[in-house]
Amino acid sequence: MPYLVSTLTTAVLFALLDNLWFRWSLPNLYRPEIGELLGPFRLGPAVAFYALYVIGIQIFAVRPALASGQWTSGLVWGALFGFFCYMTWNLTNYAVMKTWSLKVTLTDITWGTVATAVTAAVASALALKLAPAG
């Protein structure tokens, strides 16, 4: 039961946070900085990313938190998972794309770290409160 609660919480909360992020960042960050790279939105890859990222948050952040019984473990492991995932994406793009900016790189890494940490912490805390293991 804790994994069901945490998975649903993770999926809903991360999608909500990322939706709010894109509503702000698309016109204020991405279009001005890397607009020529942007194309039409593709639903299939977006759904695949969110499904896989939710699984990653569960494996690398929420599961350790549930095992330890501490939501703060979810916060720390979520921050690390988000940092490494977003850092890999952004630094690779910054290294090979002519128009990828340092501003986008640093802002997006920060966003991924914070959003994943918050999501994992909330999912872990809710799962521990509503469906304690044992």
MARBA-3410 file (N, C-alpha, C, O; in Angstrom, 1 decimal):
134
0.8,-1.2,0.0,0.0,0.0,0.0,0.8,1.3,0.0,0.5,2.2,-0.7 ~ 2.0,1.3,0.8,2.8,2.6,0.7,3.3,2.9,-0.7,3.3,4.1,-1.0 ~ 3.6,1.9,-1.5,4.1,2.2,-2.8,3.0,2.7,-3.7,3.3,3.5,-4.6 ~ 1.8,2.2,-3.6,0.7,2.7,-4.4,0.5,4.2,-4.0,0.3,5.0,-4.9 ~ 0.4,4.5,-2.8,0.2,5.9,-2.3,1.3,6.8,-2.8,1.1,7.9,-3.4
2.6,6.3,-2.7,3.7,7.2,-3.1,3.8,7.3,-4.6,4.2,8.4,-5.1 ~ 3.5,6.3,-5.3,3.5,6.4,-6.8,2.5,7.3,-7.3,2.8,8.2,-8.2 ~ 1.3,7.2,-6.8,0.2,8.1,-7.3,0.5,9.6,-6.9,0.3,10.5,-7.7 ~ 1.0,9.8,-5.7,1.4,11.1,-5.2,2.5,11.7,-6.1,2.5,12.8,-6.5 ~ 3.5,10.8,-6.3,4.6,11.3,-7.2,4.2,11.7,-8.6,4.5,12.8,-9.1
3.3,10.9,-9.2,2.9,11.2,-10.5,2.1,12.5,-10.6,2.3,13.3,-11.4 ~ 1.2,12.6,-9.7,0.3,13.8,-9.7,1.1,15.1,-9.3,1.0,16.1,-10.0 ~ 1.9,15.0,-8.3,2.6,16.2,-7.8,3.7,16.6,-8.8,3.8,17.8,-9.1 ~ 4.4,15.7,-9.3,5.5,16.1,-10.3,4.9,16.7,-11.5,5.4,17.7,-12.1 ~ 3.8,16.1,-12.0,3.1,16.6,-13.2,2.6,18.0,-13.0,2.7,18.9,-13.8
2.0,18.2,-11.8,1.5,19.5,-11.4,2.6,20.6,-11.3,2.5,21.6,-11.9 ~ 3.7,20.2,-10.6,4.8,21.1,-10.5,5.5,21.5,-11.8,5.8,22.6,-12.1 ~ 5.7,20.4,-12.6,6.3,20.6,-13.9,5.4,21.4,-14.9,5.9,22.2,-15.7 ~ 4.1,21.3,-14.8,3.2,22.1,-15.6,3.3,23.5,-15.2,3.3,24.4,-16.0 ~ 3.3,23.8,-13.9,3.5,25.2,-13.4,4.8,25.8,-13.9,4.9,26.9,-14.3
5.9,24.9,-13.8,7.2,25.3,-14.2,7.2,25.7,-15.7,7.7,26.8,-16.1 ~ 6.6,24.9,-16.6,6.6,25.1,-18.0,5.8,26.3,-18.3,6.1,27.1,-19.3 ~ 4.7,26.6,-17.6,3.9,27.8,-17.9,4.7,29.0,-17.7,4.5,30.0,-18.4 ~ 5.6,29.0,-16.7,6.4,30.2,-16.4,7.7,30.1,-17.3,8.0,31.1,-18.0 ~ 8.4,29.0,-17.4,9.7,29.0,-18.0,9.7,29.0,-19.6,10.6,29.5,-20.2
8.6,28.5,-20.2,8.6,28.5,-21.6,8.6,29.9,-22.2,9.5,30.2,-23.0 ~ 7.7,30.8,-21.7,7.8,32.2,-22.3,9.0,33.1,-21.7,9.4,34.0,-22.3 ~ 9.4,32.7,-20.5,10.4,33.6,-19.8,11.8,33.1,-19.8,12.7,33.9,-19.6 ~ 12.0,31.8,-20.1,13.4,31.3,-20.1,13.7,30.6,-21.4,14.6,31.0,-22.2 ~ 12.9,29.6,-21.8,13.3,28.7,-22.9,13.1,29.5,-24.3,14.0,29.4,-25.1
12.0,30.1,-24.5,11.8,30.8,-25.8,12.9,31.9,-26.0,13.5,32.0,-27.0 ~ 13.1,32.8,-25.0,14.1,33.8,-25.2,15.6,33.3,-25.3,16.4,33.8,-26.0 ~ 15.9,32.2,-24.6,17.3,31.7,-24.6,17.6,30.7,-25.7,18.6,30.7,-26.3 ~ 16.6,29.8,-26.0,16.9,28.7,-26.9,15.7,28.5,-27.9,15.5,27.3,-28.3 ~ 14.9,29.5,-28.1,13.7,29.4,-28.9,13.9,28.7,-30.2,12.9,28.0,-30.7
15.0,28.9,-30.9,15.2,28.3,-32.2,15.3,26.8,-32.2,15.2,26.1,-33.2 ~ 15.5,26.3,-31.0,15.6,24.8,-30.8,14.2,24.2,-30.5,14.1,23.0,-30.7 ~ 13.3,25.0,-30.1,12.0,24.5,-29.7,11.1,24.1,-31.0,11.1,24.8,-32.0 ~ 10.5,22.9,-30.8,9.6,22.5,-31.9,8.2,22.3,-31.3,7.9,22.8,-30.2 ~ 7.3,21.6,-32.1,6.0,21.4,-31.5,6.0,20.3,-30.4,6.9,19.5,-30.3
5.1,20.5,-29.5,5.0,19.6,-28.4,4.6,18.2,-28.8,3.7,18.0,-29.7 ~ 5.3,17.2,-28.3,5.0,15.8,-28.7,4.6,15.0,-27.5,5.3,14.8,-26.5 ~ 3.3,14.6,-27.4,2.7,14.0,-26.3,3.4,12.6,-25.9,3.6,12.4,-24.7 ~ 3.6,11.8,-26.9,4.2,10.5,-26.6,5.5,10.5,-25.8,5.6,9.9,-24.8 ~ 6.5,11.2,-26.3,7.7,11.3,-25.5,7.5,11.9,-24.2,8.2,11.5,-23.2
6.6,12.9,-24.1,6.4,13.5,-22.8,5.8,12.5,-21.8,6.2,12.4,-20.6 ~ 4.8,11.7,-22.2,4.2,10.7,-21.4,5.3,9.6,-21.0,5.4,9.2,-19.8 ~ 6.1,9.2,-21.9,7.2,8.3,-21.6,8.1,8.8,-20.6,8.5,8.1,-19.7 ~ 8.5,10.1,-20.7,9.4,10.7,-19.8,8.8,10.7,-18.4,9.4,10.2,-17.4 ~ 7.6,11.2,-18.2,7.0,11.2,-16.9,6.8,9.9,-16.3,7.0,9.7,-15.1
6.4,8.9,-17.1,6.2,7.5,-16.5,7.6,7.0,-16.0,7.6,6.5,-14.9 ~ 8.6,7.1,-16.8,9.9,6.6,-16.4,10.5,7.4,-15.3,11.2,6.9,-14.4 ~ 10.3,8.7,-15.3,10.9,9.6,-14.2,10.2,9.3,-12.9,10.8,9.2,-11.8 ~ 8.9,9.0,-12.9,8.1,8.6,-11.7,8.7,7.3,-11.1,8.9,7.2,-9.9 ~ 8.9,6.4,-12.0,9.5,5.1,-11.6,10.9,5.4,-11.0,11.3,4.8,-9.9
11.7,6.2,-11.6,13.0,6.6,-11.1,12.9,7.2,-9.7,13.7,6.8,-8.8 ~ 12.0,8.1,-9.5,11.9,8.7,-8.2,11.5,7.7,-7.2,12.0,7.7,-6.0 ~ 10.6,6.8,-7.6,10.2,5.7,-6.6,11.4,4.8,-6.2,11.6,4.6,-5.0 ~ 12.2,4.4,-7.2,13.3,3.5,-6.9,14.4,4.2,-6.2,14.9,3.6,-5.2 ~ 14.8,5.4,-6.6,16.0,6.0,-6.1,15.8,7.0,-4.9,16.7,7.4,-4.2
14.5,7.4,-4.6,14.3,8.3,-3.5,13.2,7.8,-2.6,13.5,7.8,-1.4 ~ 12.1,7.5,-3.1,11.0,7.1,-2.2,11.2,5.8,-1.5,11.0,5.6,-0.3 ~ 11.7,4.8,-2.2,11.9,3.5,-1.6,12.9,3.6,-0.5,12.6,3.0,0.6 ~ 14.0,4.3,-0.6,14.9,4.4,0.6,14.2,5.1,1.7,14.5,4.8,2.9 ~ 13.4,6.1,1.4,12.7,6.8,2.5,11.7,5.9,3.2,11.6,5.9,4.5
11.0,5.1,2.5,10.0,4.2,3.1,10.8,3.1,3.9,10.3,2.7,5.0 ~ 11.9,2.6,3.4,12.7,1.6,4.1,13.3,2.2,5.4,13.3,1.5,6.4 ~ 13.6,3.5,5.4,14.2,4.1,6.6,13.1,4.6,7.6,13.3,4.9,8.7 ~ 11.9,4.8,7.0,10.8,5.4,7.8,10.9,6.9,8.0,10.3,7.5,8.8 ~ 11.8,7.5,7.2,12.1,9.0,7.3,11.8,9.7,6.0,12.4,9.4,5.0
10.8,10.6,6.0,10.5,11.3,4.7,11.7,12.2,4.3,11.9,12.5,3.1 ~ 12.6,12.6,5.3,13.7,13.4,4.9,14.7,12.6,4.0,15.5,13.2,3.2 ~ 14.7,11.3,4.1,15.5,10.5,3.2,15.0,10.7,1.8,15.8,10.8,0.9 ~ 13.7,10.8,1.6,13.2,11.0,0.3,13.6,12.4,-0.2,13.8,12.5,-1.4 ~ 13.6,13.4,0.6,14.0,14.7,0.2,15.5,14.7,-0.3,15.8,15.3,-1.3
16.4,14.1,0.5,17.8,14.1,0.1,18.0,13.3,-1.2,18.7,13.7,-2.1 ~ 17.5,12.0,-1.2,17.7,11.2,-2.4,17.0,11.7,-3.6,17.4,11.6,-4.7 ~ 15.8,12.4,-3.4,15.1,13.0,-4.5,15.9,14.2,-5.0,16.0,14.3,-6.3 ~ 16.5,15.0,-4.2,17.4,16.1,-4.6,18.6,15.5,-5.4,18.9,16.1,-6.5 ~ 19.2,14.5,-4.9,20.3,13.9,-5.7,19.9,13.3,-7.0,20.6,13.5,-8.0
18.8,12.6,-7.0,18.3,12.0,-8.3,18.0,13.1,-9.3,18.4,13.0,-10.4 ~ 17.3,14.1,-8.8,16.9,15.2,-9.7,18.1,15.9,-10.2,18.2,16.3,-11.4 ~ 19.1,16.2,-9.3,20.3,16.9,-9.7,21.1,16.1,-10.8,21.4,16.6,-11.8 ~ 21.3,14.8,-10.6,22.1,14.0,-11.5,21.3,13.8,-12.9,22.0,13.9,-13.9 ~ 20.0,13.6,-12.8,19.3,13.5,-14.1,19.3,14.8,-14.9,19.6,14.8,-16.1
18.9,15.9,-14.2,18.8,17.2,-14.9,20.2,17.7,-15.3,20.4,18.4,-16.3 ~ 21.2,17.4,-14.5,22.6,17.8,-14.8,23.1,17.1,-16.0,23.7,17.7,-16.9 ~ 22.8,15.8,-16.1,23.2,15.0,-17.3,22.6,15.6,-18.6,23.4,15.9,-19.6 ~ 21.4,15.9,-18.6,20.7,16.4,-19.7,21.2,17.8,-20.1,21.5,18.0,-21.3 ~ 21.3,18.7,-19.1,21.6,20.0,-19.4,23.1,20.2,-19.7,23.4,21.0,-20.7
24.0,19.6,-19.0,25.4,19.7,-19.4,25.8,19.1,-20.7,26.6,19.6,-21.4 ~ 25.1,18.0,-21.1,25.3,17.4,-22.4,24.8,18.4,-23.5,25.6,18.6,-24.4 ~ 23.7,19.0,-23.3,23.2,20.0,-24.3,24.1,21.2,-24.3,24.4,21.7,-25.4 ~ 24.6,21.6,-23.2,25.4,22.8,-23.2,26.8,22.5,-23.8,27.4,23.4,-24.4 ~ 27.2,21.3,-23.7,28.5,20.9,-24.3,28.4,20.8,-25.9,29.4,21.0,-26.5
27.2,20.4,-26.4,27.2,20.1,-27.8,26.3,21.0,-28.7,26.4,21.0,-29.9 ~ 25.5,21.8,-28.1,24.5,22.6,-28.8,25.0,24.1,-28.9,25.4,24.6,-27.8 ~ 25.1,24.6,-30.0,25.6,26.0,-30.2,24.7,27.0,-29.5,25.3,28.0,-28.9 ~ 23.4,26.8,-29.4,22.6,27.9,-28.8,22.1,27.5,-27.4,21.2,28.2,-26.9 ~ 22.5,26.5,-26.8,22.1,26.1,-25.5,22.8,27.1,-24.5,24.1,27.2,-24.6
22.1,27.7,-23.6,22.8,28.7,-22.8,23.1,28.2,-21.4,22.5,27.3,-20.9 ~ 24.1,28.9,-20.8,24.4,28.6,-19.4,23.3,28.9,-18.4,23.1,28.2,-17.5 ~ 22.5,30.0,-18.8,21.4,30.4,-17.9,20.4,29.2,-17.9,19.8,28.9,-16.8 ~ 20.0,28.7,-19.1,19.1,27.5,-19.1,19.7,26.4,-18.4,19.0,25.7,-17.6 ~ 21.0,26.1,-18.6,21.6,25.0,-17.9,21.5,25.0,-16.4,21.0,24.1,-15.8
21.9,26.1,-15.8,21.9,26.3,-14.4,20.5,26.4,-13.8,20.2,25.8,-12.7 ~ 19.6,27.1,-14.5,18.2,27.2,-14.0,17.5,25.9,-14.0,16.8,25.5,-13.1 ~ 17.7,25.1,-15.1,17.0,23.8,-15.3,17.5,22.8,-14.3,16.8,22.0,-13.8 ~ 18.8,22.8,-14.1,19.4,21.9,-13.1,18.8,22.2,-11.7,18.4,21.3,-10.9 ~ 18.7,23.4,-11.4,18.2,23.8,-10.1,16.7,23.4,-10.0,16.3,22.9,-9.0
16.0,23.6,-11.1,14.6,23.3,-11.1,14.4,21.7,-10.9,13.6,21.3,-10.0 ~ 15.1,20.9,-11.6,15.0,19.5,-11.5,15.4,19.0,-10.1,14.7,18.1,-9.6 ~ 16.4,19.6,-9.5,16.8,19.2,-8.2,15.7,19.5,-7.2,15.3,18.7,-6.4 ~ 15.2,20.7,-7.2,14.1,21.1,-6.2,12.8,20.4,-6.5,12.2,19.9,-5.5 ~ 12.4,20.3,-7.7,11.1,19.7,-8.0,11.1,18.2,-7.6,10.1,17.7,-7.1
12.2,17.5,-7.9,12.3,16.1,-7.6,12.4,15.9,-6.1,11.8,15.0,-5.5 ~ 13.2,16.8,-5.4,13.3,16.7,-3.9,11.9,16.9,-3.2,11.6,16.1,-2.4 ~ 11.2,17.9,-3.6,9.9,18.2,-3.1,8.9,17.1,-3.3,8.2,16.6,-2.4 ~ 8.9,16.6,-4.6,8.0,15.5,-4.9,8.3,14.3,-4.1,7.4,13.7,-3.5 ~ 9.6,13.9,-4.0,9.9,12.7,-3.3,9.6,12.8,-1.8,9.2,11.9,-1.2
9.9,14.0,-1.2,9.7,14.2,0.2,8.2,14.1,0.5,7.8,13.5,1.5 ~ 7.3,14.8,-0.3,5.9,14.8,-0.1,5.3,13.4,-0.3,4.5,12.9,0.5 ~ 5.8,12.7,-1.3,5.3,11.3,-1.6,5.7,10.4,-0.4,4.9,9.6,0.0 ~ 6.9,10.5,0.0,7.4,9.7,1.1,6.6,10.0,2.4,6.2,9.1,3.1 ~ 6.5,11.3,2.7,5.8,11.6,4.0,4.3,11.2,3.9,3.8,10.6,4.9
3.6,11.3,2.8,2.2,10.9,2.7,2.1,9.4,2.8,1.2,8.9,3.5 ~ 3.0,8.7,2.1,2.9,7.2,2.2,3.2,6.7,3.6,2.6,5.8,4.0 ~ 4.2,7.3,4.3,4.5,6.9,5.7,3.3,7.2,6.6,3.1,6.5,7.5 ~ 2.6,8.3,6.4,1.5,8.7,7.2,0.3,7.9,7.0,-0.4,7.4,7.9 ~ -0.1,7.8,5.7,-1.4,7.1,5.4,-1.3,5.6,5.3,-2.3,4.9,5.5
-0.1,5.1,5.0,0.0,3.7,4.8,1.3,3.2,5.3,2.2,2.7,4.6 ~ 1.5,3.3,6.7,2.8,2.8,7.2,3.0,1.4,7.0,2.1,0.5,7.0 ~ 4.3,1.1,6.7,4.7,-0.3,6.4,4.6,-1.1,7.8,4.7,-0.6,8.8 ~ 4.3,-2.4,7.6,4.3,-3.3,8.8,3.0,-3.3,9.4,2.7,-3.9,10.4
END
